[in-house]
Amino acid sequence: MILKYSRQREAIYQYLQSRHDHPTADAVYDGVRQTFPNISLGTVYRNLILLRDIGKIRSVDVGDGVIHFDPDLSEHNHFVCRECGCVQDIKMKSIDRIKEIAGEHFDGRITGYTTYFYGICSDCLQKQNEALGKAVSAKSN
């Protein structure tokens, strides 16, 4: 498939390349509007889906009801914060052996996997600790 060059599509792709937080279409729209104030959410969404379909980005469904977008096509794992909903890459040793383990009792061929880890991100932990410190301080006064 040969695609006609689009400055808007290129801006969407470059915006994603500059991010590491797996933004939603709404977040990409908000960011790209800085360069293209008249771009529509529909245009952003269509281009994100096109970029995904041609293999330039991937979509990530973490179960929060919205699609997140990731320009990193390498096999990697994600962390999802239960407090703020952020999605982050987790840098870790390979767990590719999981395909072999899963395949031990599966008649088909496993070619990939997606792993999500859930918990509380460092920013939310810091906010919780600050709130706890304020509560303890207020209680002792």
C-alpha atoms as an extended CHARMM CRD file, in Angstrom:
* protein
*
       141  EXT
         1         1  MET       CA              0.0000000000        0.0000000000        0.0000000000  PROA      1               0.0000000000
         2         2  ILE       CA              1.4620000000        3.3110000000       -1.0660000000  PROA      2               0.0000000000
         3         3  LEU       CA              0.2820000000        6.2370000000        1.0180000000  PROA      3               0.0000000000
         4         4  LYS       CA              0.2650000000        9.8400000000       -0.0400000000  PROA      4               0.0000000000
         5         5  TYR       CA              2.4140000000       11.9360000000        2.2940000000  PROA      5               0.0000000000
         6         6  SER       CA              0.4430000000       13.8480000000        4.8930000000  PROA      6               0.0000000000
         7         7  ARG       CA              1.9370000000       16.5710000000        7.0980000000  PROA      7               0.0000000000
         8         8  GLN       CA             -0.7750000000       15.8820000000        9.6690000000  PROA      8               0.0000000000
         9         9  ARG       CA             -0.0140000000       12.1510000000        9.7330000000  PROA      9               0.0000000000
        10        10  GLU       CA              3.6870000000       12.8810000000       10.0570000000  PROA      10              0.0000000000
        11        11  ALA       CA              2.9910000000       15.2920000000       12.9420000000  PROA      11              0.0000000000
        12        12  ILE       CA              0.8800000000       12.6370000000       14.6830000000  PROA      12              0.0000000000
        13        13  TYR       CA              3.6430000000       10.0560000000       14.2620000000  PROA      13              0.0000000000
        14        14  GLN       CA              6.3520000000       12.4640000000       15.4570000000  PROA      14              0.0000000000
        15        15  TYR       CA              4.2320000000       13.4290000000       18.4560000000  PROA      15              0.0000000000
        16        16  LEU       CA              3.9190000000        9.7620000000       19.4170000000  PROA      16              0.0000000000
        17        17  GLN       CA              7.6610000000        9.2810000000       18.9650000000  PROA      17              0.0000000000
        18        18  SER       CA              8.2580000000       12.0620000000       21.4910000000  PROA      18              0.0000000000
        19        19  ARG       CA              6.0900000000       10.4210000000       24.1490000000  PROA      19              0.0000000000
        20        20  HSD       CA              6.6740000000        7.4280000000       26.3780000000  PROA      20              0.0000000000
        21        21  ASP       CA              3.3550000000        7.3860000000       28.1840000000  PROA      21              0.0000000000
        22        22  HSD       CA              1.1420000000        5.6340000000       25.6140000000  PROA      22              0.0000000000
        23        23  PRO       CA             -1.3260000000        8.4670000000       24.9980000000  PROA      23              0.0000000000
        24        24  THR       CA             -4.9400000000        8.0490000000       23.9330000000  PROA      24              0.0000000000
        25        25  ALA       CA             -6.3190000000        9.5470000000       20.7190000000  PROA      25              0.0000000000
        26        26  ASP       CA             -7.6430000000       12.4790000000       22.7790000000  PROA      26              0.0000000000
        27        27  ALA       CA             -4.1840000000       13.1730000000       24.2230000000  PROA      27              0.0000000000
        28        28  VAL       CA             -2.5870000000       12.9450000000       20.7650000000  PROA      28              0.0000000000
        29        29  TYR       CA             -5.2660000000       15.3050000000       19.4460000000  PROA      29              0.0000000000
        30        30  ASP       CA             -4.5300000000       17.8250000000       22.2080000000  PROA      30              0.0000000000
        31        31  GLY       CA             -0.7970000000       17.6200000000       21.4960000000  PROA      31              0.0000000000
        32        32  VAL       CA             -0.9840000000       17.8210000000       17.7020000000  PROA      32              0.0000000000
        33        33  ARG       CA             -3.3780000000       20.7900000000       17.8540000000  PROA      33              0.0000000000
        34        34  GLN       CA             -0.3920000000       22.8530000000       19.0090000000  PROA      34              0.0000000000
        35        35  THR       CA              0.9770000000       22.5200000000       15.4650000000  PROA      35              0.0000000000
        36        36  PHE       CA             -2.2830000000       22.0140000000       13.5400000000  PROA      36              0.0000000000
        37        37  PRO       CA             -4.9750000000       24.0140000000       15.3760000000  PROA      37              0.0000000000
        38        38  ASN       CA             -7.6810000000       23.0740000000       12.8660000000  PROA      38              0.0000000000
        39        39  ILE       CA             -7.0860000000       19.3130000000       12.9080000000  PROA      39              0.0000000000
        40        40  SER       CA            -10.1320000000       17.2920000000       13.9330000000  PROA      40              0.0000000000
        41        41  LEU       CA            -10.2590000000       14.4600000000       16.4390000000  PROA      41              0.0000000000
        42        42  GLY       CA            -11.6010000000       12.2620000000       13.6280000000  PROA      42              0.0000000000
        43        43  THR       CA             -8.5410000000       12.9850000000       11.4980000000  PROA      43              0.0000000000
        44        44  VAL       CA             -6.2330000000       12.1550000000       14.4010000000  PROA      44              0.0000000000
        45        45  TYR       CA             -8.0960000000        8.9300000000       15.1480000000  PROA      45              0.0000000000
        46        46  ARG       CA             -8.1910000000        7.8030000000       11.4920000000  PROA      46              0.0000000000
        47        47  ASN       CA             -4.4690000000        8.4650000000       11.1280000000  PROA      47              0.0000000000
        48        48  LEU       CA             -3.6480000000        6.6170000000       14.3650000000  PROA      48              0.0000000000
        49        49  ILE       CA             -5.5930000000        3.5940000000       13.1260000000  PROA      49              0.0000000000
        50        50  LEU       CA             -3.9010000000        3.8400000000        9.7100000000  PROA      50              0.0000000000
        51        51  LEU       CA             -0.4480000000        4.0640000000       11.3390000000  PROA      51              0.0000000000
        52        52  ARG       CA             -1.3380000000        1.0150000000       13.4190000000  PROA      52              0.0000000000
        53        53  ASP       CA             -2.6580000000       -0.9170000000       10.4290000000  PROA      53              0.0000000000
        54        54  ILE       CA              0.4990000000       -0.2690000000        8.3680000000  PROA      54              0.0000000000
        55        55  GLY       CA              2.6950000000       -1.3490000000       11.2870000000  PROA      55              0.0000000000
        56        56  LYS       CA              4.2430000000        2.0010000000       12.2810000000  PROA      56              0.0000000000
        57        57  ILE       CA              2.6920000000        2.0250000000       15.7770000000  PROA      57              0.0000000000
        58        58  ARG       CA              0.7510000000       -0.3850000000       17.9610000000  PROA      58              0.0000000000
        59        59  SER       CA             -2.4420000000        0.0280000000       19.9090000000  PROA      59              0.0000000000
        60        60  VAL       CA             -2.5140000000       -0.9890000000       23.5520000000  PROA      60              0.0000000000
        61        61  ASP       CA             -5.7340000000       -2.0150000000       25.3030000000  PROA      61              0.0000000000
        62        62  VAL       CA             -5.2070000000       -2.0130000000       29.0610000000  PROA      62              0.0000000000
        63        63  GLY       CA             -8.8550000000       -2.5270000000       29.9510000000  PROA      63              0.0000000000
        64        64  ASP       CA             -9.7140000000        1.0810000000       30.7800000000  PROA      64              0.0000000000
        65        65  GLY       CA            -12.1570000000        1.4900000000       27.9040000000  PROA      65              0.0000000000
        66        66  VAL       CA             -9.8690000000        3.5500000000       25.6460000000  PROA      66              0.0000000000
        67        67  ILE       CA             -7.1400000000        2.6430000000       23.2060000000  PROA      67              0.0000000000
        68        68  HSD       CA             -3.6130000000        3.8350000000       23.9670000000  PROA      68              0.0000000000
        69        69  PHE       CA             -0.9700000000        4.1610000000       21.2470000000  PROA      69              0.0000000000
        70        70  ASP       CA              2.6620000000        3.0790000000       21.4100000000  PROA      70              0.0000000000
        71        71  PRO       CA              5.3410000000        3.8190000000       18.7940000000  PROA      71              0.0000000000
        72        72  ASP       CA              7.6700000000        1.1650000000       20.2640000000  PROA      72              0.0000000000
        73        73  LEU       CA              7.1620000000       -1.9480000000       18.1370000000  PROA      73              0.0000000000
        74        74  SER       CA              9.6680000000       -4.0780000000       20.0390000000  PROA      74              0.0000000000
        75        75  GLU       CA              8.4710000000       -6.8290000000       22.3620000000  PROA      75              0.0000000000
        76        76  HSD       CA              8.1180000000       -5.1600000000       25.7300000000  PROA      76              0.0000000000
        77        77  ASN       CA              5.8820000000       -5.1670000000       28.7780000000  PROA      77              0.0000000000
        78        78  HSD       CA              3.6530000000       -2.5000000000       30.2380000000  PROA      78              0.0000000000
        79        79  PHE       CA              2.7310000000       -1.2230000000       33.6760000000  PROA      79              0.0000000000
        80        80  VAL       CA             -0.7280000000        0.2560000000       34.2930000000  PROA      80              0.0000000000
        81        81  CYS       CA             -1.3120000000        2.4470000000       37.3480000000  PROA      81              0.0000000000
        82        82  ARG       CA             -4.5330000000        1.6010000000       39.1840000000  PROA      82              0.0000000000
        83        83  GLU       CA             -4.6650000000        5.1550000000       40.5680000000  PROA      83              0.0000000000
        84        84  CYS       CA             -4.0510000000        7.5580000000       37.6610000000  PROA      84              0.0000000000
        85        85  GLY       CA             -4.3370000000        5.1250000000       34.7290000000  PROA      85              0.0000000000
        86        86  CYS       CA             -0.9440000000        5.9250000000       33.2140000000  PROA      86              0.0000000000
        87        87  VAL       CA              0.6290000000        3.2770000000       31.0010000000  PROA      87              0.0000000000
        88        88  GLN       CA              4.4160000000        2.9110000000       31.1140000000  PROA      88              0.0000000000
        89        89  ASP       CA              6.9560000000        0.5940000000       29.5370000000  PROA      89              0.0000000000
        90        90  ILE       CA              8.7190000000       -1.7060000000       31.9680000000  PROA      90              0.0000000000
        91        91  LYS       CA             12.3930000000       -2.2580000000       31.2830000000  PROA      91              0.0000000000
        92        92  MET       CA             13.1870000000       -5.8070000000       32.3010000000  PROA      92              0.0000000000
        93        93  LYS       CA             14.9810000000       -8.9540000000       31.2780000000  PROA      93              0.0000000000
        94        94  SER       CA             13.2960000000      -10.9450000000       28.5310000000  PROA      94              0.0000000000
        95        95  ILE       CA             10.4440000000      -13.2260000000       29.4940000000  PROA      95              0.0000000000
        96        96  ASP       CA             10.2250000000      -14.7610000000       26.0070000000  PROA      96              0.0000000000
        97        97  ARG       CA             10.2820000000      -18.1960000000       27.6170000000  PROA      97              0.0000000000
        98        98  ILE       CA              6.6540000000      -17.5100000000       28.4800000000  PROA      98              0.0000000000
        99        99  LYS       CA              5.7720000000      -18.4200000000       24.8650000000  PROA      99              0.0000000000
       100       100  GLU       CA              7.3020000000      -21.8700000000       25.3620000000  PROA      100             0.0000000000
       101       101  ILE       CA              5.5140000000      -22.3460000000       28.6830000000  PROA      101             0.0000000000
       102       102  ALA       CA              2.1870000000      -21.2690000000       27.1930000000  PROA      102             0.0000000000
       103       103  GLY       CA              2.7620000000      -23.4950000000       24.1720000000  PROA      103             0.0000000000
       104       104  GLU       CA              3.2930000000      -26.6550000000       26.2260000000  PROA      104             0.0000000000
       105       105  HSD       CA             -0.4620000000      -27.3170000000       26.3460000000  PROA      105             0.0000000000
       106       106  PHE       CA             -1.5340000000      -25.4570000000       23.2240000000  PROA      106             0.0000000000
       107       107  ASP       CA             -1.8410000000      -27.0970000000       19.8110000000  PROA      107             0.0000000000
       108       108  GLY       CA             -1.3090000000      -23.9070000000       17.7810000000  PROA      108             0.0000000000
       109       109  ARG       CA              1.7560000000      -21.7420000000       17.3500000000  PROA      109             0.0000000000
       110       110  ILE       CA              2.2810000000      -18.7860000000       19.6620000000  PROA      110             0.0000000000
       111       111  THR       CA              4.0740000000      -15.9550000000       17.8960000000  PROA      111             0.0000000000
       112       112  GLY       CA              3.8760000000      -13.1830000000       20.4630000000  PROA      112             0.0000000000
       113       113  TYR       CA              2.4950000000      -12.0660000000       23.7830000000  PROA      113             0.0000000000
       114       114  THR       CA              1.4470000000       -9.0030000000       25.7090000000  PROA      114             0.0000000000
       115       115  THR       CA              2.0340000000       -8.6720000000       29.4220000000  PROA      115             0.0000000000
       116       116  TYR       CA              0.5380000000       -6.0210000000       31.6600000000  PROA      116             0.0000000000
       117       117  PHE       CA              1.6020000000       -5.3930000000       35.2320000000  PROA      117             0.0000000000
       118       118  TYR       CA             -0.7610000000       -3.4380000000       37.4800000000  PROA      118             0.0000000000
       119       119  GLY       CA             -0.1210000000       -1.4240000000       40.6220000000  PROA      119             0.0000000000
       120       120  ILE       CA              0.6040000000        2.1270000000       41.6950000000  PROA      120             0.0000000000
       121       121  CYS       CA              3.1050000000        4.2960000000       39.8030000000  PROA      121             0.0000000000
       122       122  SER       CA              5.8600000000        6.2360000000       41.5600000000  PROA      122             0.0000000000
       123       123  ASP       CA              4.0620000000        9.5870000000       41.1290000000  PROA      123             0.0000000000
       124       124  CYS       CA              0.8950000000        8.2630000000       42.7900000000  PROA      124             0.0000000000
       125       125  LEU       CA              2.9350000000        6.6010000000       45.5450000000  PROA      125             0.0000000000
       126       126  GLN       CA              4.6590000000        9.9170000000       46.2260000000  PROA      126             0.0000000000
       127       127  LYS       CA              1.2960000000       11.7080000000       46.4000000000  PROA      127             0.0000000000
       128       128  GLN       CA             -0.0270000000        9.0420000000       48.7880000000  PROA      128             0.0000000000
       129       129  ASN       CA              3.0430000000        9.3700000000       51.0030000000  PROA      129             0.0000000000
       130       130  GLU       CA              2.7540000000       13.1710000000       51.0200000000  PROA      130             0.0000000000
       131       131  ALA       CA             -0.9490000000       12.9520000000       51.9230000000  PROA      131             0.0000000000
       132       132  LEU       CA             -0.1670000000       10.4210000000       54.6620000000  PROA      132             0.0000000000
       133       133  GLY       CA              2.6000000000       12.6770000000       56.0010000000  PROA      133             0.0000000000
       134       134  LYS       CA              0.2140000000       15.6420000000       56.1140000000  PROA      134             0.0000000000
       135       135  ALA       CA             -2.4420000000       13.5500000000       57.8560000000  PROA      135             0.0000000000
       136       136  VAL       CA              0.0440000000       12.3120000000       60.4780000000  PROA      136             0.0000000000
       137       137  SER       CA              1.3570000000       15.8560000000       60.9770000000  PROA      137             0.0000000000
       138       138  ALA       CA             -2.1530000000       17.2810000000       61.3640000000  PROA      138             0.0000000000
       139       139  LYS       CA             -3.1150000000       14.5100000000       63.8150000000  PROA      139             0.0000000000
       140       140  SER       CA             -0.0720000000       15.1240000000       66.0150000000  PROA      140             0.0000000000
       141       141  ASN       CA             -0.8010000000       18.8800000000       66.2650000000  PROA      141             0.0000000000
